[in-house]
Amino acid sequence: MHPKICIISNCSPYNGERAREALDFALASAACSIPTALLLIGEAVLQLSEVKCDILGKKKISSLIAALPIYGIDTIYVDADDIESFNVKVVDHDGLNISYLTSSEIANLLSSYDKVINL
């Protein structure tokens, strides 16, 4: 049996590739039938807003987010305080649930996973 993995993304989709790498990692582990959760904290909550392609022509993060349910990740967990702090207007992602968590709920979530990976 595979260990349950929770991937924490804390990087802005506008700054480098780390936000994209966290989503790629989540998709890859879920594709291997590993129970996978994705938690967005800090600037990573900006991934749930409408993210435009940058001047380098990178693909939008939203296309990766839209693929999550296909691989069995039906819920993205987010820090509710960070959504409020960054004033994020969450865009509807068909087939994907957004679960807004408090700090104590995040701690409970993380304790329920065998491996926690912070990207």
Secondary structure by P-SEA (a helix, b strand, c coil): cccbbbbbbccccccccaaaaaaaaaaaaaaaccbbbbbbccccccccccccccccccccaaaaaaacccccccbbbbcaaaaaaacccccccccbbbbbbcaaaaaaaaaaccccccc
